[in-house]
Amino acid sequence: MHRTEVVVTGLGAITPLGGDVASTWEALLAGRSGIRGGVLRGHEGVGLPETVAGTMAVDPAELLLPVRARRLDRSQQAALAAAAEAWADAGAPEVDPDRLASAIGTGIGGVRTLLKEDDTLEATGTRRVSPRTIPMIMPNAAAALISIEYGARAGAYTPVSACSSGAEAIALAARLIRSGEADVVIAGGTEAALTPITVAGFAQAQALSRHTSEPASASRPFAADRSGFVLSEGAAVMVLESADHARARGARVHAALAGAGITADAHHITAPAADGSGQIPAMRKALAQAGLAPEQISHVNAHATGTPVGDAAEARAIGEVFGRATVTAPKASLGHLFGAAGAIEALIAVLSLEHGVIPPTRNLASAGVGPDIDLDVVTEPREVPQEAVLSNSFGFGGQNVSLVVTGARHPLFPTPAKAL
């Protein structure tokens, strides 16, 4: 039976490390950090802890016309900026609108606008609330705006699955293409939720890093002294299409999205199942769909947020599937982009495959890898041949997504594709 191959033809990103894909990738390979201190100055009166976070390196509003930027929540601005880069990178393809879809995941949507307009309501009354409030807070607005921008009429989808939202959007895009519902999908994730209430909520749940004195070393995935994650913001978007469609228009191909596995722990609203009962089958499903054995995976791009429980559970799950696997943990440099995390890390997996380099994991020099982490954690850029990369995204609610990227297998595409 013919199986439609799904390829990645466009990449776009705006992150704490850079305002586009190239600057983000360069900073990641250089081992730089996008984490900064004093992000929520002015809110000390409510008892917020010292806030370190990954703010976008470039204000997304600066990438849009001022009038348009004012009508959008910051998360929507970021999504449109990343989508514009991805669409241009794909060659701005001509696509039948009825065969073009969008799928943009988010964890929470326009929370900054919601809080701002609620403050306006309480301070000055109903008449001062913006008439644009509802479209600015809707979680589906980023997908809808991209659909409108590019004339995508095959559907505008919005997975909302916490930390796995962006990865789930990419998996959904592949399903749409393989099912024959679309030829091209603009897919990814976006998040801009650096607010006092989100920080306070995560702090009260004891999920945030306590290493706040030196922001650049606050995010410590897999480290022996890890204490929690660092919240970040940004967006990442890919253009995915069927290999036949890409070949017909002479597109450059970055990689193939060869497999995706989605499962649920059905265990706890925030804690992962310690035995990996949800994560293990997600990875195995992705491998099976890609038609690969575990030993064919060059490395795993780990979810690894830096929490003591979460990192240990993922390490056990990876060990069960791959043995002592080679892994990297980009959140050490990026922080946790929450709903956009799965998208940016899938994008990093594509770049790693394309360039033949595994990016390093920061902040392991002082305490080293934890004794509960039996993995080969890459701490310096490692140039190795890459056949396939698996990227994990695991969200609150026990929602697990694993993606496998490979070189394009279509006989008329070069493998691997030319680097950026």
MARTI-301494 format. One record per residue (C-alpha): residue in three letters; x, y, z; residue number from 1. Coordinates in steps of 0.5 Angstrom, whole numbers. Last residue first. Layout:
MARTI-301494
ALA_X_Y_Z_NUM
...
//
This chain:
MARTI-301494
LEU_40_52_11_420
ALA_43_45_9_419
LYS_42_42_3_418
ALA_37_36_4_417
PRO_40_29_7_416
THR_38_26_2_415
PRO_37_29_-4_414
PHE_30_28_-7_413
LEU_28_25_-13_412
PRO_27_18_-10_411
HIS_23_20_-4_410
ARG_26_18_2_409
ALA_27_25_5_408
GLY_32_25_11_407
THR_29_23_18_406
VAL_25_26_23_405
VAL_21_22_29_404
LEU_16_26_33_403
SER_14_24_40_402
VAL_8_26_43_401
ASN_5_25_50_400
GLN_-1_28_54_399
GLY_0_26_62_398
GLY_-5_32_64_397
PHE_1_37_64_396
GLY_5_36_57_395
PHE_11_31_55_394
SER_14_33_48_393
ASN_20_28_46_392
SER_24_29_39_391
LEU_27_23_36_390
VAL_32_24_31_389
ALA_34_20_24_388
GLU_40_18_20_387
GLN_45_23_23_386
PRO_52_23_22_385
VAL_56_25_28_384
GLU_58_32_29_383
ARG_58_33_37_382
PRO_57_40_40_381
GLU_59_40_47_380
THR_55_38_53_379
VAL_51_32_50_378
VAL_48_27_55_377
ASP_49_20_54_376
LEU_44_17_59_375
ASP_43_14_66_374
ILE_40_20_69_373
ASP_38_18_76_372
PRO_45_20_79_371
GLY_44_27_76_370
VAL_49_29_70_369
GLY_54_34_73_368
ALA_54_39_79_367
SER_58_44_76_366
ALA_59_43_69_365
LEU_52_41_67_364
ASN_49_48_66_363
ARG_48_47_58_362
THR_46_42_54_361
PRO_50_42_47_360
PRO_47_41_40_359
ILE_48_35_36_358
VAL_51_36_29_357
GLY_50_33_22_356
HIS_47_40_19_355
GLU_40_37_17_354
LEU_39_32_22_353
SER_41_37_28_352
LEU_37_42_24_351
VAL_31_38_24_350
ALA_31_36_31_349
ILE_32_44_32_348
LEU_25_44_29_347
ALA_22_39_33_346
GLU_25_43_39_345
ILE_22_49_37_344
ALA_15_46_36_343
GLY_15_42_42_342
ALA_16_48_46_341
ALA_11_52_43_340
GLY_6_51_48_339
PHE_11_51_54_338
LEU_17_55_51_337
HIS_21_52_57_336
GLY_28_55_58_335
LEU_32_56_51_334
SER_39_54_53_333
ALA_38_49_58_332
LYS_31_48_55_331
PRO_35_45_49_330
ALA_36_38_52_329
THR_40_33_48_328
VAL_41_26_48_327
THR_45_20_46_326
ALA_41_13_49_325
ARG_43_9_54_324
GLY_38_3_53_323
PHE_33_6_47_322
VAL_26_4_49_321
GLU_27_3_56_320
GLY_32_8_57_319
ILE_28_13_54_318
ALA_23_12_59_317
ARG_27_12_65_316
ALA_30_18_63_315
GLU_23_21_62_314
ALA_21_19_69_313
ALA_28_22_72_312
ASP_27_29_68_311
GLY_20_29_70_310
VAL_21_28_78_309
PRO_27_33_79_308
THR_24_38_74_307
GLY_29_41_69_306
THR_25_41_63_305
ALA_27_35_60_304
HIS_23_34_53_303
ALA_29_30_50_302
ASN_32_31_43_301
VAL_34_24_42_300
HIS_40_22_38_299
SER_42_18_32_298
ILE_36_14_32_297
GLN_37_7_28_296
GLU_38_3_34_295
PRO_31_4_36_294
ALA_29_0_30_293
LEU_25_5_24_292
GLY_19_4_20_291
ALA_17_11_21_290
GLN_10_9_24_289
ALA_14_4_28_288
LEU_19_9_31_287
ALA_13_14_33_286
LYS_9_9_36_285
ARG_15_6_40_284
MET_16_13_43_283
ALA_9_14_45_282
PRO_9_7_48_281
ILE_15_9_52_280
GLN_12_16_54_279
GLY_5_13_57_278
SER_7_8_62_277
GLY_14_11_63_276
ASP_14_8_70_275
ALA_14_14_74_274
ALA_7_16_71_273
PRO_8_24_69_272
ALA_6_29_75_271
THR_1_34_73_270
ILE_-6_32_72_269
HIS_-5_25_74_268
HIS_-5_18_71_267
ALA_-9_17_64_266
ASP_-1_17_61_265
ALA_-4_19_55_264
THR_-1_17_48_263
ILE_1_20_41_262
GLY_6_17_37_261
ALA_9_21_30_260
GLY_13_18_25_259
ALA_17_20_18_258
LEU_17_28_18_257
ALA_22_28_13_256
ALA_27_33_12_255
HIS_30_40_10_254
VAL_27_39_3_253
ARG_28_44_-3_252
ALA_22_45_-7_251
GLY_21_43_-14_250
ARG_14_45_-15_249
ALA_12_37_-17_248
ARG_17_35_-12_247
ALA_14_38_-6_246
HIS_7_36_-8_245
ASP_9_29_-9_244
ALA_13_29_-2_243
SER_7_31_1_242
GLU_7_38_5_241
LEU_10_41_12_240
VAL_11_48_13_239
MET_14_49_20_238
VAL_13_54_25_237
ALA_16_56_32_236
ALA_14_61_37_235
GLY_16_65_43_234
GLU_16_65_51_233
SER_20_62_56_232
LEU_18_59_63_231
VAL_25_56_67_230
PHE_24_49_70_229
GLY_25_46_76_228
SER_30_44_81_227
ARG_36_41_78_226
ASP_42_39_82_225
ALA_44_33_79_224
ALA_43_36_72_223
PHE_38_33_67_222
PRO_36_39_65_221
ARG_39_45_69_220
SER_35_52_67_219
ALA_38_57_72_218
SER_45_57_69_217
ALA_44_64_65_216
PRO_39_67_70_215
GLU_45_67_76_214
SER_42_68_82_213
THR_35_65_80_212
HIS_37_57_81_211
ARG_30_56_85_210
SER_28_53_78_209
LEU_20_53_78_208
ALA_15_47_79_207
GLN_14_48_86_206
ALA_7_48_85_205
GLN_6_55_88_204
ALA_12_58_83_203
PHE_8_55_77_202
GLY_2_59_80_201
ALA_6_65_81_200
VAL_9_65_75_199
THR_3_64_71_198
ILE_-1_70_75_197
PRO_5_75_75_196
THR_5_74_67_195
LEU_10_71_62_194
ALA_5_67_58_193
ALA_7_69_51_192
GLU_6_62_47_191
THR_6_59_40_190
GLY_6_53_37_189
GLY_7_49_30_188
ALA_4_48_23_187
ILE_3_51_16_186
VAL_0_45_13_185
VAL_1_43_5_184
ASP_-3_38_1_183
ALA_-9_37_5_182
GLU_-15_32_7_181
GLY_-11_26_4_180
SER_-11_22_10_179
ARG_-3_23_10_178
ILE_-3_30_9_177
LEU_-8_31_15_176
ARG_-4_26_19_175
ALA_2_30_18_174
ALA_-1_36_20_173
LEU_-4_33_26_172
ALA_3_31_28_171
ILE_6_38_28_170
ALA_0_41_32_169
GLU_1_35_37_168
ALA_9_38_37_167
GLY_6_45_39_166
SER_1_43_44_165
SER_6_38_48_164
CYS_7_43_54_163
ALA_0_44_55_162
SER_-5_40_50_161
VAL_-9_46_47_160
PRO_-9_43_39_159
THR_-11_49_35_158
TYR_-13_47_28_157
ALA_-15_52_22_156
GLY_-18_48_16_155
ALA_-17_46_9_154
ARG_-19_54_7_153
ALA_-12_56_8_152
GLY_-12_63_5_151
TYR_-5_65_7_150
GLU_-6_71_12_149
ILE_-13_68_14_148
SER_-11_61_16_147
ILE_-5_64_19_146
LEU_-10_69_23_145
ALA_-14_63_25_144
ALA_-8_59_27_143
ALA_-6_64_32_142
ALA_-13_66_34_141
ASN_-15_59_36_140
PRO_-13_60_44_139
MET_-18_66_43_138
ILE_-15_72_48_137
MET_-14_77_42_136
PRO_-21_75_38_135
ILE_-24_77_45_134
THR_-21_83_47_133
ARG_-22_87_40_132
PRO_-27_91_43_131
SER_-22_94_48_130
VAL_-25_95_55_129
ARG_-26_102_56_128
ARG_-33_102_56_127
THR_-34_97_61_126
GLY_-31_100_67_125
THR_-25_104_69_124
ALA_-20_100_74_123
GLU_-24_94_74_122
LEU_-25_93_66_121
THR_-18_96_65_120
ASP_-15_91_70_119
ASP_-19_85_66_118
GLU_-17_88_59_117
LYS_-9_87_61_116
LEU_-11_80_64_115
LEU_-14_78_58_114
THR_-9_81_54_113
ARG_-3_77_57_112
VAL_-7_71_57_111
GLY_-8_71_49_110
GLY_-7_63_48_109
ILE_-6_58_54_108
GLY_-2_52_52_107
THR_-2_54_45_106
GLY_-2_49_38_105
ILE_-2_52_31_104
ALA_-5_48_26_103
SER_-6_51_19_102
ALA_-9_48_13_101
LEU_-8_48_5_100
ARG_-11_44_0_99
ASP_-18_48_-1_98
PRO_-13_54_-2_97
ASP_-10_51_-8_96
VAL_-3_52_-6_95
GLU_3_57_-10_94
PRO_9_56_-5_93
ALA_12_62_-2_92
GLY_19_59_-3_91
ALA_19_54_3_90
ASP_23_59_7_89
ALA_19_65_5_88
TRP_13_61_9_87
ALA_17_59_15_86
GLU_19_66_16_85
ALA_12_69_15_84
ALA_10_63_20_83
ALA_15_65_25_82
ALA_13_72_25_81
LEU_5_71_25_80
ALA_6_66_31_79
ALA_10_71_35_78
GLN_5_77_34_77
GLN_-1_72_36_76
SER_3_70_42_75
ARG_4_78_44_74
ASP_-4_79_43_73
LEU_-6_82_37_72
ARG_-9_89_35_71
ARG_-3_93_37_70
ALA_1_89_32_69
ARG_-3_91_26_68
VAL_-3_98_27_67
PRO_5_98_28_66
LEU_6_94_22_65
LEU_9_87_24_64
LEU_16_85_25_63
GLU_17_90_31_62
ALA_11_87_34_61
PRO_15_80_35_60
ASP_20_84_40_59
VAL_27_80_38_58
ALA_30_76_43_57
MET_24_73_46_56
THR_24_73_53_55
GLY_26_67_57_54
ALA_25_67_64_53
VAL_28_69_71_52
THR_23_72_76_51
GLU_25_73_83_50
PRO_19_70_87_49
LEU_13_74_87_48
GLY_10_77_93_47
VAL_5_81_91_46
GLY_9_87_92_45
GLU_14_85_88_44
HIS_10_86_81_43
GLY_14_92_78_42
ARG_20_88_75_41
LEU_17_82_72_40
VAL_23_80_68_39
GLY_28_81_73_38
GLY_33_76_70_37
ARG_34_73_63_36
ILE_35_66_60_35
GLY_37_66_53_34
SER_43_62_54_33
ARG_49_61_50_32
GLY_52_54_48_31
ALA_55_56_41_30
LEU_51_51_38_29
LEU_44_54_41_28
ALA_46_61_39_27
GLU_47_59_32_26
TRP_41_55_32_25
THR_37_61_34_24
SER_40_66_30_23
ALA_39_62_24_22
VAL_32_60_25_21
ASP_29_67_27_20
GLY_29_73_32_19
GLY_34_69_37_18
LEU_36_66_43_17
PRO_29_67_47_16
THR_26_65_41_15
ILE_22_67_34_14
ALA_22_61_29_13
GLY_21_59_22_12
LEU_22_53_18_11
GLY_20_51_11_10
THR_20_45_7_9
VAL_19_39_12_8
VAL_17_33_8_7
VAL_11_28_9_6
GLU_11_22_5_5
THR_5_19_3_4
ARG_4_11_4_3
HIS_3_7_-2_2
MET_0_0_0_1
//
